[in-house]
Amino acid sequence: AKLGQQPGFAECFMPGGRAPQAGEIFRSEAHARTLELIAATEGEAFYRGELAEKMAAHAQAHGGAMTAEDLAAHRCDWVGTVAQPFGDSVVHEIPPNGQGIAALIALGLLDAIGIGDQPLDSAETVHLQIEAMKLALADLAQYNADIDHMRVHPQQDLLNPAYLAERAQLIDRSKASVARYGAPKPGGTVYLTACDESGMMVSFIQSNYMGFGSGVVVPGTGISLQNRGAGFTTEAGHANQVAPRKRPSHTIIPAFAMHADGSPQMAFGVMGGPMQSQGHVQMAVRVLRYGQNPQAAADAPRWRVTGGNQVSVELGFDPQVIEALRALGHEVTIEEGHGVFAFGGAQLIVREGGHYAAGSDPRKDGQAVAY
């Protein structure tokens, strides 16, 4: 009902005019041909060949701005990470334009104020996480963009220990506060984590954004066009203002934690749009600071900052903790049921000595599997 009228969608994903039903076999010869062509040309057809021409022609036929030159000019970047010490661990995230920087800012603030002296699910501990997340999200909204266009450096400025210590002083243990961005210097989704017997661990995430992305499918190819451009802003002068040859601030962020000696500790991610960095903070606090089992961490009820002092919590939250948070000034709303976009879907693998422990979120499809 939502995407059926988008150009090319029904032809690909609604054979016979409807979505496939449970138990039916779905075949997509267009996808098969596209994958074979990508393999045969080692990816060239997608960026500079037949598939690129079809995508550009379909976009232009329906008022889109993408051209064959845009696809040909695309380059992938091999990047390092931005990292933040957290207790005896070091948490790594993909650098901007992803939102992982927000998780690292929040963890840096929590380290600075010494989180861990109260029980894990107490109102005091949840309150500190919420307040740190609000400050981190304020900086994210102000500064995060294509890294080549950012006015501050993510590692040297936003994660500067002196800046984090200064920002941490804004956290009041006795009440909720409205967060504003600081001045760090003068002036829809699939997550997979895997590991092997040698100790190699992979943290991987992919998303077309809103479900199927734009819902626009290139005829005869099965290629569904993404709509990550929705992450841009039209605010004049903003670092994340929409512009050519520029990547938008976006939500998909695979995460990794290392021991202080540099050995791998945990590969993890939390699907769910703007919930991702908030989920990363909650997983890191539970597993890295409190030593919780990864499955227990994935199962536990979550909170989500929604703006100002507004916080949503899941139905399973301790009622006494909710009332204590309200007494601190948080405007708490209880959301019934589980929602992946609302509270995320976590996947975690922790390396413990010579073995692994894994957890998979019950809020979504997924599982922990050992071979």
C-alpha positions as CSV (number, residue, x, y, z in Angstrom):
1,A,0.0,0.0,0.0
2,K,2.8,2.4,0.8
3,L,5.2,1.7,-2.2
4,G,3.1,0.0,-4.8
5,Q,2.7,3.1,-6.9
6,Q,6.4,3.9,-7.0
7,P,8.0,3.5,-10.4
8,G,9.0,-0.1,-11.0
9,F,8.2,-1.4,-7.5
10,A,5.1,-3.5,-8.3
11,E,6.7,-5.1,-11.3
12,C,9.6,-6.4,-9.2
13,F,8.1,-7.0,-5.7
14,M,4.4,-7.5,-6.4
15,P,4.0,-10.4,-8.9
16,G,0.4,-10.7,-10.0
17,G,-0.4,-7.4,-8.4
18,R,0.1,-8.3,-4.7
19,A,2.9,-9.0,-2.3
20,P,3.9,-12.7,-2.0
21,Q,2.2,-14.7,0.7
22,A,3.8,-16.9,3.3
23,G,4.7,-20.2,1.7
24,E,4.8,-18.9,-1.8
25,I,8.1,-19.1,-3.9
26,F,9.3,-15.7,-5.0
27,R,11.6,-15.6,-8.0
28,S,13.3,-12.5,-9.3
29,E,15.0,-13.1,-12.6
30,A,15.8,-9.4,-12.8
31,H,17.9,-9.6,-9.6
32,A,19.6,-12.8,-10.9
33,R,20.6,-11.2,-14.2
34,T,21.8,-8.1,-12.4
35,L,24.0,-10.1,-9.9
36,E,25.4,-12.1,-12.8
37,L,26.3,-8.9,-14.7
38,I,27.9,-7.3,-11.7
39,A,30.0,-10.5,-11.1
40,A,31.0,-10.8,-14.8
41,T,32.1,-7.2,-15.0
42,E,33.6,-7.0,-11.4
43,G,31.2,-4.3,-10.6
44,E,31.9,-2.0,-13.6
45,A,28.4,-2.5,-15.1
46,F,26.9,-1.0,-11.9
47,Y,28.9,2.2,-12.0
48,R,30.0,2.7,-15.6
49,G,28.0,0.3,-17.8
50,E,24.7,-1.1,-18.6
51,L,23.2,-1.0,-15.1
52,A,24.4,2.5,-14.6
53,E,22.8,3.7,-17.8
54,K,19.5,2.0,-16.8
55,M,19.4,3.6,-13.3
56,A,20.2,7.1,-14.6
57,A,17.6,6.8,-17.4
58,H,14.9,5.6,-15.0
59,A,15.7,8.4,-12.5
60,Q,15.6,11.1,-15.2
61,A,12.3,9.7,-16.7
62,H,10.7,10.3,-13.3
63,G,12.1,13.7,-12.4
64,G,15.2,12.5,-10.5
65,A,18.6,14.3,-10.6
66,M,20.9,11.3,-10.8
67,T,23.0,11.0,-13.9
68,A,25.4,8.4,-15.4
69,E,28.2,10.8,-14.6
70,D,27.2,10.7,-10.9
71,L,27.5,6.9,-10.8
72,A,30.8,6.9,-12.7
73,A,32.3,9.5,-10.3
74,H,31.4,7.5,-7.2
75,R,34.3,6.3,-5.0
76,C,34.4,4.1,-2.0
77,D,36.6,5.2,0.9
78,W,38.7,2.8,2.9
79,V,38.6,4.5,6.3
80,G,39.9,4.0,9.8
81,T,37.7,4.5,12.9
82,V,36.9,7.1,15.5
83,A,37.5,5.7,18.9
84,Q,36.7,6.5,22.5
85,P,38.2,4.8,25.7
86,F,35.4,3.5,27.9
87,G,36.8,2.0,31.2
88,D,39.2,-0.8,30.3
89,S,37.8,-0.9,26.7
90,V,38.1,1.2,23.6
91,V,34.9,1.5,21.5
92,H,35.3,2.1,17.7
93,E,32.8,3.5,15.3
94,I,32.7,4.3,11.6
95,P,33.6,8.1,11.3
96,P,31.1,10.7,10.0
97,N,29.0,11.0,8.0
98,G,27.6,8.2,10.2
99,Q,26.1,8.9,13.6
100,G,28.5,6.7,15.5
101,I,30.3,9.8,16.8
102,A,27.2,10.4,19.0
103,A,27.6,7.0,20.8
104,L,31.3,7.8,21.4
105,I,30.5,11.3,22.8
106,A,28.0,9.8,25.2
107,L,30.3,7.1,26.3
108,G,33.1,9.7,26.9
109,L,30.7,11.8,29.0
110,L,29.7,8.7,31.0
111,D,33.3,7.8,31.6
112,A,34.1,11.3,32.7
113,I,31.3,11.3,35.3
114,G,32.2,7.8,36.5
115,I,29.1,5.8,35.6
116,G,29.0,2.4,37.2
117,D,28.7,3.3,40.9
118,Q,25.0,2.5,41.0
119,P,23.0,-0.6,40.0
120,L,22.8,-1.1,36.3
121,D,19.0,-0.6,35.9
122,S,18.6,1.9,38.6
123,A,17.0,5.3,37.9
124,E,20.4,6.9,38.7
125,T,22.2,4.9,36.0
126,V,19.5,5.3,33.4
127,H,19.2,9.0,34.1
128,L,23.0,9.5,33.5
129,Q,22.8,7.7,30.2
130,I,19.8,9.7,29.0
131,E,21.5,13.0,29.9
132,A,24.8,12.0,28.2
133,M,22.8,10.9,25.1
134,K,21.0,14.2,24.9
135,L,24.2,16.2,24.9
136,A,25.7,13.9,22.3
137,L,22.7,14.1,20.0
138,A,22.8,17.9,20.3
139,D,26.4,17.9,19.0
140,L,25.4,15.4,16.3
141,A,22.7,17.6,15.0
142,Q,24.9,20.6,14.9
143,Y,28.2,19.2,13.6
144,N,27.7,15.8,11.8
145,A,28.0,15.8,8.0
146,D,30.1,14.6,5.2
147,I,33.5,14.5,6.9
148,D,35.1,16.7,4.2
149,H,32.6,19.4,5.0
150,M,32.6,19.3,8.8
151,R,33.8,22.4,10.6
152,V,35.1,20.4,13.6
153,H,37.3,17.3,13.6
154,P,35.4,14.2,15.0
155,Q,38.3,12.7,16.9
156,Q,40.4,15.8,17.8
157,D,37.6,18.1,18.7
158,L,34.3,16.3,19.5
159,L,36.1,13.5,21.4
160,N,38.8,15.7,22.9
161,P,39.1,14.7,26.6
162,A,39.0,18.3,27.8
163,Y,35.9,19.0,25.7
164,L,34.2,15.9,27.1
165,A,35.1,16.8,30.7
166,E,33.7,20.3,30.1
167,R,30.4,18.9,28.6
168,A,30.1,16.3,31.4
169,Q,29.9,19.1,34.0
170,L,26.5,19.9,32.4
171,I,25.0,16.6,33.6
172,D,23.1,17.1,36.8
173,R,22.6,13.9,38.8
174,S,19.5,15.4,40.5
175,K,17.4,16.5,37.5
176,A,16.9,16.4,33.7
177,S,18.2,19.2,31.6
178,V,17.5,20.4,28.1
179,A,20.7,19.8,26.0
180,R,22.3,22.3,23.6
181,Y,25.3,21.7,21.4
182,G,28.7,22.7,22.6
183,A,31.7,24.5,21.1
184,P,34.4,21.8,20.7
185,K,36.9,24.3,19.3
186,P,37.2,28.1,19.1
187,G,35.0,29.9,16.6
188,G,15.5,0.7,7.7
189,T,18.6,-1.7,8.2
190,V,20.4,-5.1,8.4
191,Y,23.2,-5.7,10.8
192,L,25.6,-8.7,10.8
193,T,28.5,-9.6,13.0
194,A,30.6,-12.7,12.5
195,C,33.8,-14.2,13.9
196,D,36.1,-17.2,13.2
197,E,38.3,-19.5,15.1
198,S,41.4,-17.4,14.4
199,G,39.9,-14.4,16.3
200,M,38.9,-12.4,13.3
201,M,35.7,-10.4,14.0
202,V,33.6,-8.4,11.5
203,S,31.0,-5.7,12.3
204,F,28.8,-5.0,9.2
205,I,25.7,-2.9,8.5
206,Q,23.6,-2.1,5.4
207,S,20.4,-0.1,4.7
208,N,18.5,1.5,1.9
209,Y,16.9,3.7,4.6
210,M,13.1,3.8,4.6
211,G,12.2,0.1,4.3
212,F,12.8,-0.4,0.6
213,G,14.5,3.0,0.3
214,S,12.7,5.2,-2.1
215,G,10.5,2.4,-3.4
216,V,11.7,3.2,-6.9
217,V,12.9,0.1,-8.7
218,V,14.8,0.2,-12.0
219,P,12.9,-2.0,-14.5
220,G,14.5,-5.3,-15.4
221,T,17.2,-5.0,-12.8
222,G,15.7,-5.5,-9.4
223,I,17.7,-2.5,-8.2
224,S,15.8,-0.6,-5.5
225,L,17.1,3.0,-5.2
226,Q,17.9,4.2,-1.7
227,N,16.8,7.6,-0.3
228,R,19.6,8.4,2.1
229,G,19.5,11.9,0.8
230,A,16.6,12.5,3.3
231,G,19.4,12.9,5.9
232,F,20.5,16.2,4.4
233,T,19.2,19.5,5.8
234,T,18.1,22.5,3.7
235,E,19.3,25.0,6.4
236,A,21.5,27.5,4.6
237,G,25.1,27.4,5.8
238,H,24.7,24.2,7.8
239,A,27.6,21.7,7.4
240,N,25.0,19.1,6.4
241,Q,23.2,21.3,3.8
242,V,22.3,19.4,0.7
243,A,24.8,19.9,-2.1
244,P,26.3,18.0,-5.1
245,R,29.2,15.5,-4.5
246,K,28.4,15.4,-0.8
247,R,27.2,12.6,1.5
248,P,24.4,13.2,4.0
249,S,24.6,12.7,7.7
250,H,23.2,9.1,8.1
251,T,22.3,6.6,10.7
252,I,24.0,3.3,9.8
253,I,26.9,2.6,12.1
254,P,28.6,-0.8,12.8
255,A,30.5,-0.7,16.1
256,F,33.5,-2.5,17.6
257,A,35.1,-2.6,21.0
258,M,38.7,-3.5,21.8
259,H,40.5,-4.2,25.0
260,A,43.0,-1.6,26.1
261,D,45.8,-3.7,24.8
262,G,44.3,-3.7,21.3
263,S,42.9,-7.2,21.2
264,P,39.3,-7.6,20.0
265,Q,36.5,-7.6,22.6
266,M,33.1,-7.1,21.0
267,A,31.5,-6.6,17.6
268,F,28.1,-5.1,17.9
269,G,25.3,-3.0,16.3
270,V,21.8,-1.8,16.9
271,M,19.5,-1.4,13.9
272,G,16.8,1.3,14.1
273,G,17.4,4.6,12.4
274,P,18.1,7.4,14.9
275,M,18.0,4.8,17.7
276,Q,21.3,3.3,16.7
277,S,23.8,5.5,18.6
278,Q,21.5,5.4,21.6
279,G,21.4,1.6,21.4
280,H,25.2,1.5,21.1
281,V,25.5,3.4,24.4
282,Q,23.1,1.1,26.2
283,M,24.9,-2.1,24.9
284,A,28.3,-0.7,25.8
285,V,27.2,0.3,29.3
286,R,25.6,-3.1,29.9
287,V,28.3,-5.4,28.5
288,L,31.5,-3.4,28.9
289,R,30.9,-1.6,32.1
290,Y,28.5,-3.9,34.0
291,G,29.7,-7.2,32.5
292,Q,26.2,-8.3,31.4
293,N,25.8,-11.3,29.1
294,P,25.2,-10.2,25.5
295,Q,21.9,-11.9,25.2
296,A,20.7,-10.4,28.5
297,A,21.8,-7.0,27.2
298,A,19.9,-7.4,24.0
299,D,16.8,-8.6,25.9
300,A,16.7,-5.8,28.5
301,P,14.1,-3.0,28.1
302,R,15.5,0.2,26.5
303,W,15.0,4.0,26.6
304,R,15.1,6.5,23.8
305,V,15.6,10.2,23.9
306,T,13.0,11.9,21.6
307,G,13.7,15.6,22.1
308,G,14.0,18.1,25.0
309,N,13.4,16.2,28.2
310,Q,11.1,13.7,26.5
311,V,12.1,10.1,26.9
312,S,10.3,6.9,25.7
313,V,10.7,3.6,27.5
314,E,9.6,0.1,26.7
315,L,6.7,-1.6,28.5
316,G,9.1,-3.8,30.5
317,F,10.7,-0.9,32.3
318,D,10.6,-1.0,36.1
319,P,7.7,1.2,37.2
320,Q,9.7,2.5,40.2
321,V,12.5,3.5,37.9
322,I,10.1,5.3,35.6
323,E,8.6,7.3,38.5
324,A,12.1,8.1,39.8
325,L,13.1,9.4,36.3
326,R,9.9,11.5,36.3
327,A,10.9,13.0,39.6
328,L,14.2,14.0,38.1
329,G,12.4,16.0,35.4
330,H,12.3,13.5,32.6
331,E,9.0,13.5,30.6
332,V,8.7,9.7,30.3
333,T,6.3,8.0,27.9
334,I,5.7,4.2,27.9
335,E,5.5,2.6,24.5
336,E,3.6,-0.7,24.3
337,G,5.0,-3.5,22.3
338,H,8.3,-3.9,20.6
339,G,9.4,-1.8,17.6
340,V,12.7,-2.2,15.8
341,F,12.7,1.4,14.6
342,A,11.5,2.6,18.0
343,F,14.0,0.8,20.3
344,G,16.3,-0.9,17.8
345,G,17.4,-4.5,17.1
346,A,20.8,-5.5,18.6
347,Q,23.3,-8.1,17.6
348,L,26.4,-8.7,19.6
349,I,29.4,-11.1,19.8
350,V,31.7,-10.9,22.7
351,R,35.1,-12.6,22.7
352,E,35.9,-14.0,26.1
353,G,39.3,-15.7,26.3
354,G,39.3,-18.5,23.7
355,H,35.5,-18.5,23.1
356,Y,32.6,-16.3,22.0
357,A,29.3,-15.4,23.5
358,A,26.6,-14.0,21.2
359,G,23.2,-12.3,21.6
360,S,20.4,-11.6,19.1
361,D,17.6,-9.2,19.7
362,P,14.1,-10.6,20.3
363,R,12.4,-7.5,18.8
364,K,13.2,-8.5,15.3
365,D,14.2,-11.5,13.0
366,G,17.7,-12.6,13.6
367,Q,19.6,-15.3,15.5
368,A,23.0,-16.2,17.0
369,V,24.4,-19.2,15.1
370,A,27.6,-21.2,15.7
371,Y,29.1,-23.5,12.9
